[in-house]
Amino acid sequence: MEPLRMFVNGQAMSGGSLSPALSEAVFLGPASTAPRYRFYSVRDEFPGLHPVASGGRSVPGELYEVSYEILRDRLLPGEPPELELGVIELDDGSGTLSMRMRAEALGAPGVIDISDAGGWRAYLTGRTA
């Protein structure tokens, strides 16, 4: 079966709490989204992308080649209910799978816009500095 590409930008990135789920995936390298997304922190536990018509930013992350089995059995079970699997656009114009914020989760307590932070790792570093 043909592998899938998966963009991650939070806890599934190398070193994150969900990164073991991608231990058998092929790391394709760093990547960034097209500047069509806002980026949110949910209770400072994990981030989420959400597409917008205007005012979007490019969000850095990592790109992996994954099998359906890795996606179904390892990665998706660890994702929080505020996120859903979707297709996003990368800065090179190509599409890839990624977890995205559910629209109904945007107004939940503890959700803050961190689009200008420079990504999840930069946000966490800045928060503890």
C-alpha positions in Angstrom: 0.0 0.0 0.0 1.2 3.5 -0.8 2.5 5.5 2.1 1.0 8.8 3.2 2.6 12.1 4.1 1.8 13.5 7.5 2.7 17.0 8.8 3.1 17.3 12.5 3.6 20.5 14.5 3.2 19.7 18.1 3.7 16.7 20.5 4.3 14.3 17.6 7.5 16.2 16.5 10.8 14.5 17.4 11.3 14.7 21.1 7.6 15.3 21.9 5.3 13.1 24.0 3.7 11.5 20.9 6.9 11.1 18.9 7.2 7.4 19.7 4.1 6.9 17.5 6.2 7.9 14.5 9.2 5.8 15.4 8.7 3.5 12.4 7.7 6.4 10.1 10.2 7.9 7.6 11.3 11.4 8.6 11.2 13.5 5.4 12.5 16.7 7.1 11.3 20.0 8.4 8.4 21.6 6.6 6.1 24.6 7.0 2.5 25.2 6.1 1.3 27.7 3.5 0.4 31.0 5.2 -3.2 30.1 5.4 -3.6 29.0 9.1 -3.9 30.4 12.6 -2.1 28.4 15.2 -3.5 27.8 18.7 -2.3 26.5 22.1 -4.9 24.3 23.9 -4.3 24.7 27.6 -0.5 24.8 26.8 -0.8 21.0 26.3 -0.8 20.8 22.5 -1.2 23.0 19.5 -3.7 23.1 16.7 -3.9 24.5 13.2 -7.0 26.1 11.8 -7.5 27.4 8.2 -8.5 31.0 7.7 -9.5 33.1 4.7 -7.2 36.0 5.7 -4.6 36.8 8.3 -3.0 33.4 8.2 0.6 32.5 9.1 3.0 29.8 8.0 3.5 27.2 10.8 6.7 25.2 11.1 6.7 21.5 11.8 8.0 18.1 10.5 6.9 16.0 7.6 6.8 12.2 7.8 6.0 9.3 5.5 3.6 7.0 7.3 1.6 3.8 6.6 -2.1 3.6 7.2 -1.3 1.3 10.1 0.9 3.8 11.8 -1.7 6.5 11.3 -4.6 4.3 12.5 -3.0 2.3 15.3 -0.3 4.6 16.7 -0.8 8.3 15.9 -4.5 8.9 15.9 -5.4 7.1 19.1 -3.1 9.6 21.0 -4.6 12.7 19.5 -6.9 14.9 21.7 -10.6 15.3 20.9 -10.1 19.0 20.0 -8.2 17.9 16.8 -9.3 16.1 13.7 -7.5 14.6 10.7 -7.6 16.8 7.6 -5.6 17.9 4.6 -3.5 21.1 4.7 -1.4 23.0 2.2 2.4 23.2 2.7 4.4 26.2 1.7 5.5 24.5 -1.5 1.9 24.2 -2.6 1.6 20.5 -2.0 -1.0 18.9 0.2 -0.5 16.6 3.1 -2.5 15.1 6.0 -2.3 16.9 9.4 -4.2 17.2 12.6 -6.4 20.4 12.6 -8.4 22.2 15.3 -12.1 21.4 15.2 -13.9 24.7 14.6 -16.1 24.1 17.7 -12.9 23.9 19.9 -11.6 27.4 19.0 -13.7 29.1 21.7 -13.0 26.6 24.4 -11.4 27.7 27.7 -7.6 27.6 27.6 -7.4 28.1 23.8 -5.1 31.0 22.8 -3.9 32.2 19.4 -0.1 31.7 19.2 0.2 32.3 15.5 3.0 34.8 15.9 5.1 32.7 18.3 7.1 31.0 15.5 5.8 27.4 16.1 5.1 25.1 19.0 8.6 24.7 20.3 9.3 28.5 20.1 6.0 29.1 22.0 7.0 26.7 24.7 10.5 28.1 25.0 9.1 31.7 25.2 6.5 30.7 27.8 9.2 29.3 30.2 11.8 32.0 29.6 
